[in-house]
Amino acid sequence: MGRPGGRDRRGGSRRRSCRVALVAGTALLVLSCREDVDVLGPPPPLPLIGPPPQFVTSAVVPNEANVLSAVILAHVRYADSVAVRYGLAGATADRVTSTVSPAGDSVSVPVLGLLPDTVYTLTPIAYGNRRITTGEALTLRTGALPADLPSYATAGPDPSPGFVVFASGHYGIVIDNTGRVVWYRRFEYGAGLSFAAQPTGHYVARPATPVPTDPHPWVEIDPLGNVTRTLPCAYGLEPRLHDLILESDGSYWLMCDETRTMDLAAMGGVADARVTATAIQHVGADGTLLFSWTPFDHFDITDLNPASRAGGTVNWTHGNALDLDTDGNIVVSFRNLNEVTKIDTETGEVLWRLGGVRSQFTFSDGPTPAFARQHGVRLTSPRRVLLLDNWGDSLDSRAELYDFEPEQGVARLLASYGSAPAVSAQLGGSVQDLPGGRTLVSFGSAGRVEEYDGGGQIVWRIEGAPGYIFRAQRIRSLYAPGVGLPR
């Protein structure tokens, strides 16, 4: 999809990874690099000062929850950071993990993205006092993949570097560009629909519980698959499964179901209708509610079409996406209202409404209505929004980019494209804005995931029918998932 206009982007060049070798008898490192390896790499050496780092003990511990990973546990002295150089047993160790700073004299270094049923040699490397020390080589044999882990095939001449994250059945999954599963995390009762990486370098999911009527809080998950905390709504509301934003201070934004009884008899409904709307909350790291907003205070039930508000239970707004604007205010997609709304996070004031019956914008260069039943709404700049339009002619869901001017009340369709042959994503779907004008699209229940270049050509896709993928997301690194790319 083309992206006209001035918006800064990182270049779309292919990422390189480096192999580190210690030159015998010196303190110099030799780096040899290749493309498309998930490596952050250790820092270069500096002039010698102070005693060299020392390994007191080191051991490799398999990760039973994910056989494609392991942990190196070490007791070190005089070390500022530790990494692990690794490779297939009997071959050159040509990969290096990210560095980890010790806590006191102890350090745990994840090793991620391994092959199943394979023997590896892993060598810890310590950096400190501008010196480098290589520890004892360790051996690991990885286990077999779970029998129920899904498998995938991919195709395409020029994918973006990195990996793709999504939920599938019981699993949160990460695949590489060949379709190989390189990371997984199993949830006993199902992963839920929206397993995603966050800008903080952790994953989030809203997994199922054994009793459907129990609360379903989101959970935060580290790169080894450990649940680090739960992320509930305040006031006992039920978290919606669609989207969540983690912030660097530990706070988070999420959508919550709020249900009230309303008399809708005068407008073609029932006298005691149970109406559910999407509340927006910002919750602090300590659980303090920092901001709360509800449609019951700002919208009118008549914003919903008459047929959808006629029954005893009414799904009023159906929020399904969140994004923070550069000014700190929040943008929300309300699917059942066919609108995207910006909300002031200090006052709760509705700043603008784009689409739907209350739209404050006139659309040009596109069909009317502009979009409907949208999913995956993301701002690509303060005045551009990317979304998956699930309306069309009911057979052709399309990724669309709009430019809008709140002061003039004008919006323009800049680009639009869909899969071929056309598909209808009646449920779910997502879009992700990528460097170089590229876009990753999941067509939800239609079972397609495709990456498009700036001209709208498919450059990568998951082959066959991967199933219902509610949301697909590219990441650069298994060690820092979500860091450095748009959500």
C-alpha positions as CSV (number, residue, x, y, z in Angstrom):
1,M,0.0,0.0,0.0
2,G,1.4,3.4,-0.9
3,R,2.1,5.9,1.8
4,P,2.2,9.4,0.2
5,G,3.1,12.3,2.5
6,G,5.8,13.0,5.0
7,R,6.1,10.4,7.6
8,D,9.4,9.2,9.0
9,R,10.1,5.5,8.6
10,R,13.0,3.3,9.4
11,G,14.4,1.8,6.2
12,G,13.3,-1.6,5.2
13,S,16.8,-3.1,4.8
14,R,17.3,-6.7,5.9
15,R,18.6,-7.2,9.4
16,R,22.0,-8.6,9.8
17,S,23.2,-10.9,12.7
18,C,26.8,-11.4,13.7
19,R,29.0,-14.3,14.8
20,V,31.5,-13.5,17.4
21,A,35.0,-15.1,17.7
22,L,37.7,-14.3,20.2
23,V,41.1,-14.0,18.5
24,A,43.6,-16.2,20.3
25,G,46.1,-14.4,22.5
26,T,44.3,-11.0,22.1
27,A,41.3,-9.2,23.5
28,L,39.9,-8.6,20.1
29,L,36.6,-9.8,18.7
30,V,36.1,-10.7,15.0
31,L,32.5,-10.3,13.8
32,S,31.2,-12.0,10.7
33,C,27.6,-11.2,9.7
34,R,24.8,-12.7,7.8
35,E,21.2,-11.7,7.2
36,D,17.9,-12.8,8.8
37,V,19.2,-14.2,12.2
38,D,17.5,-13.1,15.4
39,V,20.6,-11.7,17.1
40,L,21.1,-8.5,19.0
41,G,24.9,-9.1,19.5
42,P,27.4,-8.2,22.2
43,P,29.2,-4.9,22.4
44,P,32.7,-4.4,21.0
45,P,35.7,-4.6,23.3
46,L,37.3,-1.6,24.8
47,P,40.8,-1.0,26.3
48,L,41.7,-3.3,29.2
49,I,40.9,-2.0,32.7
50,G,40.5,-4.0,35.9
51,P,40.3,-7.8,36.4
52,P,38.6,-9.9,33.7
53,P,35.2,-11.4,34.4
54,Q,35.1,-14.9,35.9
55,F,32.7,-17.7,35.6
56,V,32.3,-19.5,38.9
57,T,29.6,-21.9,37.7
58,S,27.5,-22.2,34.6
59,A,24.8,-24.7,33.5
60,V,22.2,-25.1,30.8
61,V,18.6,-25.7,31.8
62,P,16.0,-26.8,29.2
63,N,12.7,-25.0,29.0
64,E,10.0,-27.6,29.4
65,A,7.3,-25.2,28.4
66,N,9.0,-24.5,25.1
67,V,11.6,-27.0,23.8
68,L,12.8,-24.5,21.3
69,S,14.4,-22.5,24.1
70,A,16.7,-22.9,27.1
71,V,18.3,-20.9,29.9
72,I,22.0,-20.6,30.8
73,L,22.3,-20.1,34.5
74,A,25.7,-18.7,35.6
75,H,27.5,-17.4,38.7
76,V,29.9,-14.7,37.6
77,R,32.3,-12.1,39.0
78,Y,33.4,-8.7,37.6
79,A,30.8,-9.0,34.8
80,D,28.6,-6.2,33.5
81,S,26.7,-8.5,31.1
82,V,26.6,-12.0,29.8
83,A,25.6,-13.5,26.4
84,V,25.7,-17.0,24.9
85,R,27.3,-18.1,21.7
86,Y,25.7,-21.2,20.3
87,G,25.4,-23.5,17.3
88,L,24.8,-27.1,16.3
89,A,27.1,-29.6,18.0
90,G,30.2,-30.3,15.9
91,A,29.6,-27.2,13.8
92,T,30.7,-23.5,14.1
93,A,28.8,-21.7,16.8
94,D,27.5,-18.9,14.6
95,R,24.8,-17.3,16.7
96,V,24.9,-15.0,19.8
97,T,22.0,-14.2,22.1
98,S,21.3,-10.7,23.5
99,T,23.3,-9.7,26.5
100,V,21.8,-9.9,30.1
101,S,23.0,-7.9,33.1
102,P,23.6,-10.0,36.2
103,A,21.6,-9.5,39.4
104,G,24.4,-9.5,41.9
105,D,26.7,-12.3,40.8
106,S,23.9,-14.4,39.2
107,V,22.6,-14.2,35.7
108,S,20.0,-16.1,33.6
109,V,20.4,-15.8,29.8
110,P,17.6,-17.1,27.5
111,V,18.5,-18.9,24.3
112,L,15.6,-18.8,21.9
113,G,14.6,-20.0,18.5
114,L,16.3,-23.4,18.6
115,L,15.4,-26.4,16.5
116,P,13.6,-29.4,18.0
117,D,15.4,-32.8,18.5
118,T,18.8,-31.2,18.0
119,V,22.1,-31.2,19.9
120,Y,23.6,-27.7,20.5
121,T,26.9,-26.4,22.0
122,L,26.4,-23.3,24.0
123,T,29.2,-21.2,25.4
124,P,28.6,-18.3,27.8
125,I,30.6,-15.1,27.3
126,A,31.0,-12.5,30.0
127,Y,31.8,-8.8,29.5
128,G,33.2,-6.6,32.3
129,N,36.0,-4.1,33.1
130,R,36.5,-3.8,29.3
131,R,37.4,-7.5,29.1
132,I,35.8,-10.6,27.7
133,T,35.9,-14.1,29.3
134,T,34.6,-17.2,27.6
135,G,33.1,-19.9,29.8
136,E,32.9,-23.6,29.6
137,A,31.1,-25.0,26.6
138,L,27.8,-26.7,27.5
139,T,25.7,-29.2,25.6
140,L,21.9,-29.2,25.2
141,R,19.7,-31.7,23.3
142,T,16.3,-30.1,22.6
143,G,13.1,-32.1,22.9
144,A,10.3,-33.0,20.4
145,L,7.6,-30.5,19.6
146,P,4.2,-31.0,21.1
147,A,2.0,-33.3,19.0
148,D,-0.8,-30.8,18.8
149,L,1.4,-27.8,17.8
150,P,0.1,-26.4,14.5
151,S,2.5,-26.3,11.5
152,Y,2.6,-23.8,8.6
153,A,4.0,-23.3,5.1
154,T,4.7,-19.9,3.6
155,A,5.6,-18.4,0.3
156,G,6.7,-15.0,-1.1
157,P,9.7,-13.5,-2.7
158,D,10.6,-10.7,-0.3
159,P,9.2,-10.8,3.2
160,S,10.2,-8.2,5.8
161,P,12.9,-9.5,8.2
162,G,11.8,-11.0,11.5
163,F,9.0,-13.2,12.6
164,V,5.2,-13.3,12.8
165,V,3.2,-13.6,16.0
166,F,-0.4,-14.9,16.4
167,A,-2.7,-17.2,18.4
168,S,-3.8,-20.6,17.2
169,G,-5.9,-22.9,19.3
170,H,-4.1,-23.6,22.6
171,Y,-1.0,-21.8,21.5
172,G,0.6,-18.4,21.3
173,I,2.9,-18.9,18.3
174,V,5.8,-17.2,16.5
175,I,6.9,-18.4,13.1
176,D,9.8,-17.3,10.9
177,N,9.5,-16.4,7.2
178,T,9.7,-20.1,6.2
179,G,6.7,-21.0,8.4
180,R,8.8,-22.8,11.0
181,V,7.5,-22.4,14.5
182,V,10.4,-20.8,16.4
183,W,8.6,-20.0,19.7
184,Y,5.4,-21.2,21.4
185,R,3.5,-21.0,24.6
186,R,0.7,-23.4,25.4
187,F,-2.4,-22.3,27.4
188,E,-4.3,-25.2,28.9
189,Y,-7.8,-23.9,28.1
190,G,-6.9,-22.0,24.9
191,A,-4.8,-18.9,24.1
192,G,-7.7,-16.7,23.2
193,L,-7.8,-14.8,20.0
194,S,-5.3,-11.9,20.5
195,F,-1.9,-13.1,21.4
196,A,0.5,-10.2,20.6
197,A,3.8,-8.6,21.4
198,Q,4.1,-5.2,23.1
199,P,6.5,-2.3,22.8
200,T,7.8,-3.3,26.2
201,G,9.4,-6.6,24.9
202,H,6.7,-8.9,26.4
203,Y,3.7,-10.7,25.0
204,V,0.1,-10.4,26.2
205,A,-2.8,-12.8,25.9
206,R,-6.3,-13.1,27.2
207,P,-6.5,-16.9,27.6
208,A,-9.6,-18.9,28.3
209,T,-10.5,-20.2,31.8
210,P,-12.0,-23.6,32.7
211,V,-15.3,-22.0,33.7
212,P,-16.6,-19.7,30.9
213,T,-18.4,-17.5,33.4
214,D,-15.1,-16.8,35.4
215,P,-13.3,-13.5,34.8
216,H,-10.8,-13.5,31.9
217,P,-8.0,-11.1,32.7
218,W,-5.2,-10.5,30.3
219,V,-1.8,-11.9,31.2
220,E,1.7,-10.5,30.5
221,I,4.3,-13.1,29.4
222,D,8.1,-12.8,29.1
223,P,10.2,-14.1,26.2
224,L,10.7,-17.4,28.1
225,G,6.9,-17.9,28.4
226,N,6.6,-17.1,32.0
227,V,3.5,-15.2,33.1
228,T,4.8,-12.1,34.9
229,R,1.4,-10.6,36.0
230,T,-2.3,-10.5,35.3
231,L,-4.0,-7.4,33.8
232,P,-7.6,-7.1,34.9
233,C,-10.2,-4.3,34.4
234,A,-11.2,-2.1,37.4
235,Y,-14.7,-2.2,38.9
236,G,-14.8,-6.0,38.3
237,L,-15.6,-5.4,34.6
238,E,-14.8,-8.2,32.1
239,P,-11.8,-7.4,29.9
240,R,-12.5,-7.6,26.2
241,L,-10.3,-10.0,24.2
242,H,-9.5,-7.7,21.3
243,D,-6.7,-5.3,22.3
244,L,-4.4,-4.0,25.1
245,I,-1.5,-1.6,25.3
246,L,1.3,-1.9,27.7
247,E,3.3,1.2,28.6
248,S,6.9,1.4,29.7
249,D,5.9,2.6,33.2
250,G,4.0,-0.7,33.8
251,S,0.5,0.8,33.2
252,Y,-1.8,-0.5,30.6
253,W,-4.8,0.5,28.5
254,L,-7.6,-2.0,27.9
255,M,-11.3,-2.3,26.9
256,C,-13.9,-3.6,29.3
257,D,-17.5,-4.8,28.9
258,E,-19.9,-2.7,30.9
259,T,-23.6,-3.8,31.0
260,R,-26.6,-1.8,32.1
261,T,-30.3,-2.3,32.0
262,M,-32.0,0.2,29.7
263,D,-35.6,0.9,28.7
264,L,-35.6,0.8,24.9
265,A,-39.3,0.2,24.4
266,A,-39.9,3.7,23.0
267,M,-37.3,3.1,20.2
268,G,-38.4,-0.4,19.1
269,G,-36.6,-2.4,21.7
270,V,-37.6,-4.0,25.0
271,A,-38.3,-2.3,28.4
272,D,-35.5,-4.1,30.3
273,A,-32.8,-4.6,27.6
274,R,-29.4,-5.6,28.9
275,V,-27.1,-3.2,26.9
276,T,-23.3,-3.9,26.8
277,A,-20.9,-1.1,25.9
278,T,-17.1,-0.9,25.7
279,A,-15.5,1.1,28.6
280,I,-11.9,2.3,28.2
281,Q,-9.6,2.1,31.2
282,H,-6.0,3.1,32.0
283,V,-4.7,1.1,34.9
284,G,-1.5,1.8,36.7
285,A,1.3,-0.7,37.4
286,D,0.0,-1.0,41.0
287,G,-3.6,-1.5,39.9
288,T,-4.7,2.1,40.5
289,L,-7.4,3.2,38.0
290,L,-5.9,6.2,36.2
291,F,-8.6,6.9,33.6
292,S,-12.1,5.6,32.9
293,W,-14.4,6.3,30.1
294,T,-17.8,4.8,29.1
295,P,-20.1,5.3,26.1
296,F,-23.0,5.5,28.5
297,D,-21.8,9.0,29.4
298,H,-21.0,10.2,25.8
299,F,-22.9,8.3,23.2
300,D,-26.6,7.7,22.4
301,I,-28.0,4.3,21.9
302,T,-29.6,5.5,18.7
303,D,-26.1,5.6,17.2
304,L,-26.7,1.8,16.8
305,N,-28.9,0.7,13.9
306,P,-32.5,-0.1,15.0
307,A,-32.4,-3.9,14.1
308,S,-29.3,-4.3,16.4
309,R,-31.0,-2.7,19.5
310,A,-34.4,-4.6,19.2
311,G,-33.6,-7.6,21.4
312,G,-33.3,-8.3,25.1
313,T,-29.5,-8.2,24.9
314,V,-27.8,-5.5,22.9
315,N,-24.2,-5.4,21.9
316,W,-24.0,-1.7,21.6
317,T,-20.5,-0.5,20.6
318,H,-18.3,-3.6,20.4
319,G,-14.9,-1.9,20.8
320,N,-12.2,-4.0,19.1
321,A,-9.0,-1.9,18.8
322,L,-7.0,0.7,20.8
323,D,-4.2,3.0,19.7
324,L,-2.5,5.9,21.5
325,D,-2.0,9.1,19.4
326,T,1.3,11.1,19.7
327,D,-0.5,13.6,21.9
328,G,-1.3,11.0,24.5
329,N,-5.0,10.8,23.7
330,I,-6.5,7.5,22.7
331,V,-8.2,6.3,19.5
332,V,-10.8,3.5,19.7
333,S,-12.5,1.4,17.0
334,F,-16.2,0.8,17.8
335,R,-17.1,-2.0,15.3
336,N,-20.9,-2.0,15.8
337,L,-21.0,1.8,15.3
338,N,-18.8,1.7,12.2
339,E,-16.7,4.4,13.7
340,V,-13.3,5.3,14.9
341,T,-13.3,7.7,17.9
342,K,-10.6,9.9,19.5
343,I,-11.0,10.5,23.3
344,D,-9.2,13.1,25.4
345,T,-7.4,11.1,28.2
346,E,-7.5,14.0,30.6
347,T,-11.1,15.1,30.4
348,G,-12.9,12.2,28.6
349,E,-14.1,14.6,25.9
350,V,-14.8,13.0,22.5
351,L,-12.4,14.9,20.2
352,W,-13.7,13.5,16.9
353,R,-15.8,10.7,15.4
354,L,-14.7,9.2,12.1
355,G,-17.3,7.1,10.3
356,G,-20.8,5.9,11.4
357,V,-24.0,7.9,11.7
358,R,-22.3,10.5,13.9
359,S,-19.3,11.0,11.7
360,Q,-17.8,14.5,11.9
361,F,-16.0,14.0,8.5
362,T,-17.0,14.2,4.9
363,F,-15.3,11.4,2.9
364,S,-13.9,11.9,-0.5
365,D,-12.1,9.6,-3.0
366,G,-13.9,6.5,-1.8
367,P,-17.3,4.7,-1.5
368,T,-20.1,5.7,0.9
369,P,-20.2,4.5,3.6
370,A,-16.5,4.8,3.8
371,F,-16.0,1.7,6.0
372,A,-17.9,-0.6,8.3
373,R,-17.4,-3.5,10.7
374,Q,-13.7,-2.4,10.8
375,H,-11.0,-4.2,12.7
376,G,-7.3,-3.6,13.6
377,V,-7.5,0.2,13.6
378,R,-4.0,1.8,13.9
379,L,-2.8,5.4,13.5
380,T,0.2,5.5,11.1
381,S,0.6,9.2,11.9
382,P,-1.5,11.8,13.8
383,R,-3.7,12.3,10.7
384,R,-3.7,8.9,9.1
385,V,-5.5,5.8,10.1
386,L,-5.0,2.2,8.7
387,L,-7.8,-0.4,9.2
388,L,-9.3,-3.6,7.8
389,D,-12.7,-2.7,6.3
390,N,-15.0,-5.7,6.6
391,W,-17.9,-4.1,4.8
392,G,-17.3,-3.7,1.1
393,D,-19.8,-5.7,-0.9
394,S,-19.7,-8.4,1.9
395,L,-17.3,-10.5,-0.1
396,D,-14.2,-8.2,-0.3
397,S,-12.6,-7.2,3.0
398,R,-9.9,-4.6,2.3
399,A,-7.0,-2.9,4.1
400,E,-7.5,0.8,3.8
401,L,-5.5,3.9,4.6
402,Y,-7.3,7.2,5.3
403,D,-6.0,10.7,5.6
404,F,-8.1,13.0,7.7
405,E,-8.2,16.7,8.8
406,P,-10.2,17.3,12.0
407,E,-10.2,21.0,11.6
408,Q,-11.8,20.9,8.1
409,G,-13.8,17.7,8.8
410,V,-12.5,16.0,5.6
411,A,-11.2,12.5,5.2
412,R,-9.7,10.9,2.0
413,L,-9.1,7.3,1.1
414,L,-5.5,7.1,0.1
415,A,-5.1,3.4,-0.7
416,S,-7.2,0.2,-0.6
417,Y,-6.5,-3.4,-1.5
418,G,-7.6,-6.9,-0.7
419,S,-6.7,-10.5,-1.2
420,A,-7.0,-12.3,-4.5
421,P,-9.4,-14.0,-4.8
422,A,-11.4,-11.7,-2.6
423,V,-12.4,-12.9,0.9
424,S,-14.8,-11.7,3.5
425,A,-13.4,-11.4,7.1
426,Q,-16.7,-11.7,8.8
427,L,-14.9,-11.9,12.2
428,G,-11.6,-10.4,13.3
429,G,-8.7,-9.4,11.2
430,S,-5.8,-7.0,11.7
431,V,-3.5,-4.6,9.9
432,Q,0.1,-3.6,10.9
433,D,2.0,-0.7,9.4
434,L,5.6,-1.8,8.6
435,P,8.7,0.0,7.5
436,G,9.2,0.7,3.8
437,G,5.5,1.3,3.2
438,R,4.6,-2.3,3.8
439,T,1.5,-3.7,5.5
440,L,0.9,-7.0,7.2
441,V,-2.8,-8.1,7.0
442,S,-4.7,-10.9,8.7
443,F,-8.1,-11.5,7.1
444,G,-9.4,-13.0,10.3
445,S,-12.0,-15.7,9.9
446,A,-11.3,-15.8,6.1
447,G,-8.0,-17.6,7.0
448,R,-5.4,-15.5,5.2
449,V,-2.3,-13.7,6.4
450,E,-0.5,-11.6,3.7
451,E,2.3,-9.0,3.6
452,Y,2.0,-6.3,0.9
453,D,4.7,-4.0,-0.3
454,G,4.2,-0.2,-0.8
455,G,2.6,-0.8,-4.2
456,G,0.1,-3.3,-2.9
457,Q,1.8,-6.4,-4.2
458,I,1.9,-9.6,-2.1
459,V,5.5,-10.3,-1.0
460,W,4.8,-13.0,1.6
461,R,1.9,-15.1,2.8
462,I,1.0,-18.1,4.9
463,E,0.0,-20.8,2.5
464,G,-3.1,-22.9,2.5
465,A,-5.7,-22.2,5.2
466,P,-4.0,-21.3,8.5
467,G,-7.4,-21.0,10.3
468,Y,-8.9,-18.1,12.1
469,I,-6.1,-15.7,12.9
470,F,-7.7,-12.8,14.7
471,R,-4.4,-10.8,14.7
472,A,-1.0,-11.2,13.0
473,Q,1.9,-9.1,13.9
474,R,5.6,-8.8,12.8
475,I,8.4,-8.6,15.3
476,R,12.1,-8.2,14.8
477,S,13.5,-10.2,17.7
478,L,12.5,-13.1,19.9
479,Y,14.6,-11.6,22.7
480,A,12.7,-8.3,22.6
481,P,9.4,-9.0,20.9
482,G,7.4,-6.0,19.9
483,V,10.3,-3.5,20.5
484,G,11.0,-1.1,17.6
485,L,8.0,-1.9,15.4
486,P,4.4,-0.6,15.3
487,R,1.8,-2.7,17.1
